[in-house]
Amino acid sequence: MAEIALETRYPKLDTDLKELATDVVRRAMAGGATAAEAVVREGDEFSTVVRLGQVETLKESGSKAIGVRVFFGKRAASTYSSDFSRAGIDRMLNSALELAKITSEDPYGGIPEPSQLGSLAGDLDLYYEDVYSLAGAERIDYARRAEKAALDLDPRIKNSDGGSFDAATGHKVLANSHGFVGEYRRSYCSVAAVPIAQSDDGAMQRDYWFSVARSLGRLEPAEQVGKIAAQRTLRRLGARKVKTARVPIVFDPMVANSILEHIFEGVNGDSVYRGASFLAGKLGQKIAGDNVTVIDDGTMTGGFGTSPFDGEGVPTRRTVVIDNGVLNSYLLNSYTARKLGLQTTANASRGLAGTPGIGPGNFFVQAGTKTPKEIIAGIKEGLYVTEFLGHGVNLVTGDYSRGASGLWISGGELAFPVEEITVAGNLKEMFFNISEIGNDLEFRGAVACPTVRVDGLTVGGE
């Protein structure tokens, strides 16, 4: 009888996703599970790259998938499937139930308590249908216009790695055996250009620029994106090496993000409980200068890291991670919270299967008051970093050494481009040595940082 009901319930892909998720949870519990949760996702994607005016790649796709995680006491297993047929759902569910009986026990496993579950009310400004309002030819034209604007700006722009346009929408449903059922939709679109410039001696440089938004109406004009990409590329021509020196370093917001990502990795509950973080055991301690405040806020209207609930059904929230230099909180899901004897910060992040990980909401450094120009003006000799190359960060010790390129600062102004250098120091000291924070905080993703000046680092060159 269950099979007949299933056949009528999900005969096609247009099944109501909430109904599907709740029914899979119900059936998991009927199969003997002590707890269960199901995630259903569907989405559409469009992507195109135009190179030298010609379409190089074009992709359009739609997808639906479902995942289930079941518990037998402290034993757990998860499976997922993109087959929504009766047989496909049966196979997925039966596999999870059988696997959960033979896995090892984990005393910290389980879904959140019923009192922790919920969803933010109101419109969070995450979804706009207009990202798909353009015809295919107009989307391609968006990419073409961005590239053309870059190529037309200056005769030294000789080539291109392309202009691109992307659009996507997504719909997520989460249900669990405590009666929680939540859903939300998201959308985004982006336009980018990657021009290549060549100097008289034949040396080539490339850079990029992009705009991303929830709504097509909020996207920067394609021509503006192309123009900025070209300007960023041209300023790299004639790059040279510099002598090794210990000088103030200013991080462009795009590379300052990478420092912020190291902070995120350091406060990630997974890293903390494994002892793989230089911030383990530092709660309540001073770890940065008084001017450094870092916030994670999954509730910001329209934010790229915003959602009404996290990957476990806990309402998102605002967490002050570093408060005027003091480590105030780690970022946790319910598993790592149990491991550390703390409470979840609603940062659970999960795919369709497996144990939830930890992801940022909108994770950012609180802006300062100075403009980037004012920060640079206060430096006699220093480095403005615009790009990092490779990885050279030890999150246990904090040791930091990365290849970089950028612009040399002389007399308070950007003087000439530099390349083939390294920036070295230690993260524990770097956060104390952030002497200036810019007023140019802008979100182009879930992680955002304004311009920052860091003292006490070594620029390795000739």
Beta strands, then each sheet from edge to edge (+ up, - down):
strand 1: 35-51
strand 2: 54-72
strand 3: 75-81
strand 4: 157-176
strand 5: 181-198
strand 6: 204-206
strand 7: 209-213
strand 8: 245-251
strand 9: 294-297
strand 10: 318-323
strand 11: 326-327
strand 12: 348-349
strand 13: 357-358
strand 14: 363-365
strand 15: 381-389
strand 16: 399-410
strand 17: 413-426
strand 18: 434-437
strand 19: 447-448
strand 20: 452-460
sheet 1: 3+ 2- 1+ 4- 5+ 6-
sheet 2: 3+ 2- 1+ 4- 5+ 7-
sheet 3: 18+ 20- 8+ 15+ 16- 17+
sheet 4: 11+ 10- 9+ 14- 19-
sheet 5: 12+ 13-
end
